[in-house]
Amino acid sequence: MGKRILHIVTNVGQYDNGDPTGLWLSGLTTAWDRFEQRGFEQDIASPRGGDVPIDPRSLKFPFRNESAKSWLNNPERMALLKNTLPIRSIDPNTYDAICLAGGHGAMFDFTHNSELHNLIASVYERGAIVASVGHGYCGILNVRLSDGSYLVNGKILTGPSWWEEKLALVSQKVPFNAEELAKERGADYIRWKRPYRGSAAATNGLVTGHNNSSSGNLVASSVCEELDRLDSLKAKGLESL
């Protein structure tokens, strides 16, 4: 049976001071392309549904990779970002993995979004995969499971560090310190010594990518490997996690 992947993207296109932000395009497209190579069915949803703003920095060299360029030149692909599904319309039982895309906009409409958190918890507790790229991990930090515990508690994860926010000159623009919040929620947060390093962490059905360059070969590939592992376990009649 073919796999179904749900991508979650931001609807927020500005910091509180009015400076532009939004979805980091390559963080979505590179993962999409990797899943497409496996023949997976894919959908894109956002907190409100509809149009998705793209961070203009992600469209500049060197961040606009070949995947992003291909999407920008493909009207059908770009139309997907004009007509995203609203989270409230999503049935969590129909997806094998959920992947939260990056971009600083995610810090504003992922972190305290109860509809998103309920969706993620439902997906995770039925044994599907939860993944994030870059700032997409802000969407999982406040997710509570049915026993009241935080999903990230005791799990290894990674994402943009506070040091990197300072290096990017956005520490005064972002609404909170995501690295610190991850630690407060009990996560075993991996802070890489080299900033902006492409890397990923996978543990117990949770896959997180340090930044947007981690999207395809690391995060999406790890999700594919985890789905293959789960299929192998199911074929043997074993528990998924």
C-alpha positions as CSV (number, residue, x, y, z in Angstrom):
1,M,0.0,0.0,0.0
2,G,1.3,3.5,-0.9
3,K,2.4,5.8,1.9
4,R,0.8,9.2,2.5
5,I,2.8,12.2,3.8
6,L,1.4,15.4,5.2
7,H,3.5,18.5,5.1
8,I,2.6,21.4,7.5
9,V,3.7,24.9,6.5
10,T,3.2,28.3,8.1
11,N,0.7,31.0,7.2
12,V,2.8,33.8,8.8
13,G,4.6,36.1,6.5
14,Q,6.0,38.8,8.9
15,Y,7.8,39.2,12.2
16,D,6.1,41.4,14.7
17,N,8.1,44.3,13.6
18,G,6.9,43.9,10.0
19,D,10.0,42.4,8.5
20,P,9.2,39.6,6.1
21,T,9.5,35.9,6.9
22,G,7.5,32.8,6.0
23,L,8.1,29.3,4.7
24,W,11.7,28.4,3.9
25,L,11.0,27.0,0.4
26,S,13.8,24.5,0.0
27,G,13.0,22.9,3.3
28,L,9.7,21.8,1.9
29,T,10.5,21.1,-1.7
30,T,13.6,19.0,-1.1
31,A,11.7,16.7,1.3
32,W,8.7,16.6,-1.2
33,D,11.0,15.6,-4.0
34,R,12.6,12.8,-1.9
35,F,9.2,11.4,-1.0
36,E,8.0,11.7,-4.6
37,Q,10.9,9.5,-5.7
38,R,9.5,6.8,-3.4
39,G,6.1,7.2,-5.0
40,F,4.4,8.5,-1.8
41,E,1.2,10.5,-2.0
42,Q,1.6,13.9,-0.4
43,D,-0.6,16.8,0.8
44,I,0.2,20.3,2.2
45,A,-1.7,21.8,5.1
46,S,-1.3,25.0,7.1
47,P,-2.9,26.4,10.2
48,R,-5.5,28.5,8.3
49,G,-5.3,26.8,4.9
50,G,-4.9,28.7,1.7
51,D,-1.9,30.9,0.7
52,V,1.5,30.3,2.1
53,P,4.1,33.2,2.3
54,I,7.6,32.4,1.3
55,D,10.6,33.9,3.1
56,P,12.3,36.1,0.5
57,R,15.7,35.1,1.9
58,S,15.1,31.5,0.9
59,L,14.8,32.6,-2.7
60,K,18.3,34.1,-2.9
61,F,21.7,32.5,-3.4
62,P,22.9,30.2,-2.0
63,F,19.6,29.1,-0.3
64,R,17.6,28.6,-3.5
65,N,18.7,25.1,-4.4
66,E,17.8,23.2,-7.5
67,S,14.7,21.8,-5.9
68,A,13.4,25.3,-5.0
69,K,14.3,26.6,-8.5
70,S,12.3,23.7,-10.1
71,W,9.3,24.5,-8.0
72,L,9.5,28.2,-8.7
73,N,9.4,27.4,-12.4
74,N,6.5,25.0,-12.1
75,P,3.1,26.8,-11.8
76,E,1.4,23.5,-10.8
77,R,3.8,23.1,-7.9
78,M,3.5,26.7,-6.8
79,A,-0.3,26.4,-6.9
80,L,0.0,23.9,-4.1
81,L,1.2,26.7,-1.9
82,K,-1.8,28.9,-2.8
83,N,-4.3,26.2,-1.8
84,T,-3.1,24.4,1.3
85,L,-5.5,22.4,3.4
86,P,-6.6,23.9,6.7
87,I,-5.4,21.8,9.6
88,R,-9.0,21.5,11.0
89,S,-9.9,19.4,7.9
90,I,-7.2,16.8,8.3
91,D,-7.9,13.2,9.4
92,P,-4.9,12.0,11.3
93,N,-5.7,8.4,10.6
94,T,-5.0,8.8,6.9
95,Y,-1.2,9.7,7.0
96,D,1.8,7.6,7.6
97,A,4.0,10.6,8.5
98,I,3.7,14.2,9.2
99,C,6.5,16.7,8.4
100,L,6.6,20.2,9.7
101,A,8.4,22.5,7.4
102,G,10.8,25.3,8.5
103,G,11.1,29.0,8.2
104,H,10.8,31.5,11.1
105,G,7.0,32.0,10.4
106,A,6.5,28.6,12.0
107,M,7.6,30.0,15.4
108,F,4.5,32.2,15.3
109,D,1.7,29.9,14.3
110,F,3.0,26.4,15.2
111,T,4.1,26.8,18.8
112,H,0.7,27.5,20.5
113,N,-1.6,26.0,18.0
114,S,-3.8,23.5,19.8
115,E,-5.4,22.1,16.6
116,L,-1.9,21.4,15.2
117,H,-0.8,19.8,18.5
118,N,-3.8,17.6,18.7
119,L,-3.2,16.4,15.1
120,I,0.5,15.7,15.9
121,A,-0.4,13.8,19.0
122,S,-3.0,11.7,17.2
123,V,-0.6,10.9,14.4
124,Y,2.2,10.0,16.8
125,E,0.1,7.8,19.2
126,R,-1.2,5.7,16.4
127,G,2.4,4.8,15.5
128,A,3.0,7.1,12.5
129,I,6.1,9.2,12.1
130,V,6.4,12.9,13.2
131,A,9.2,14.8,11.5
132,S,10.3,18.5,11.4
133,V,12.8,20.5,9.4
134,G,14.5,23.6,11.0
135,H,12.0,25.8,12.8
136,G,9.3,23.3,12.1
137,Y,10.3,21.7,15.4
138,C,8.6,24.6,17.2
139,G,5.3,22.8,16.4
140,I,6.2,19.8,18.4
141,L,7.6,21.4,21.6
142,N,4.3,22.0,23.3
143,V,2.6,18.8,22.1
144,R,1.2,16.7,25.0
145,L,0.3,13.0,24.6
146,S,-2.8,11.4,26.1
147,D,-0.9,10.7,29.4
148,G,-0.2,14.4,29.8
149,S,3.5,14.1,29.0
150,Y,5.3,16.2,26.4
151,L,6.0,14.3,23.2
152,V,9.6,15.5,23.2
153,N,10.3,14.6,26.8
154,G,13.2,12.2,27.0
155,K,13.7,12.2,23.2
156,I,16.8,13.3,21.2
157,L,16.0,16.1,18.8
158,T,17.7,19.0,17.0
159,G,16.7,22.3,15.4
160,P,18.1,25.8,15.1
161,S,20.0,26.9,18.2
162,W,19.8,30.3,20.0
163,W,23.4,30.9,19.0
164,E,22.4,30.5,15.3
165,E,19.5,33.0,15.8
166,K,22.0,35.5,17.0
167,L,24.4,34.8,14.1
168,A,21.5,35.3,11.7
169,L,20.6,38.6,13.4
170,V,17.1,37.6,14.2
171,S,17.3,37.0,18.0
172,Q,15.5,40.3,18.6
173,K,12.7,39.4,16.1
174,V,11.8,35.8,17.1
175,P,9.1,35.4,19.8
176,F,11.1,33.0,22.0
177,N,14.2,30.9,22.4
178,A,13.3,27.5,20.9
179,E,16.4,25.8,22.1
180,E,15.6,26.7,25.7
181,L,12.0,25.7,25.3
182,A,13.0,22.3,24.0
183,K,15.2,21.7,27.0
184,E,12.4,22.9,29.4
185,R,10.1,20.3,27.8
186,G,12.6,17.6,28.7
187,A,14.1,17.0,25.2
188,D,17.7,15.9,24.8
189,Y,18.5,18.8,22.5
190,I,21.6,18.4,20.3
191,R,23.4,21.6,19.7
192,W,26.0,21.2,17.0
193,K,29.4,22.9,17.4
194,R,29.4,24.0,13.8
195,P,26.6,26.4,13.1
196,Y,24.2,25.7,10.2
197,R,25.4,22.2,9.9
198,G,23.0,19.9,8.0
199,S,22.1,17.1,10.4
200,A,19.2,15.1,11.8
201,A,18.2,13.0,14.8
202,A,15.8,10.1,14.9
203,T,14.3,8.5,18.0
204,N,11.1,6.5,18.7
205,G,9.1,7.7,15.7
206,L,10.4,11.3,15.9
207,V,12.7,12.7,13.2
208,T,14.1,16.2,13.4
209,G,16.4,18.1,11.1
210,H,18.8,20.8,12.3
211,N,18.1,23.2,9.5
212,N,16.6,23.4,6.0
213,S,19.6,21.9,4.3
214,S,18.8,18.8,6.3
215,S,15.5,18.4,4.6
216,G,16.0,15.9,1.8
217,N,18.9,13.6,2.2
218,L,18.6,13.6,6.0
219,V,15.1,14.2,7.3
220,A,13.1,12.8,4.4
221,S,15.5,9.9,4.0
222,S,15.3,9.1,7.7
223,V,11.5,9.1,7.5
224,C,11.6,6.7,4.5
225,E,14.0,4.4,6.5
226,E,11.7,4.5,9.5
227,L,8.6,3.7,7.4
228,D,10.5,0.8,5.9
229,R,11.4,-0.4,9.4
230,L,7.8,-0.2,10.6
231,D,6.6,-2.1,7.6
232,S,9.2,-4.8,8.3
233,L,8.1,-5.0,12.0
234,K,4.4,-5.2,11.0
235,A,5.2,-8.0,8.5
236,K,6.7,-9.9,11.4
237,G,3.8,-9.2,13.7
238,L,5.8,-7.1,16.0
239,E,5.1,-3.8,17.8
240,S,5.8,-0.7,15.7
241,L,7.9,1.2,18.2
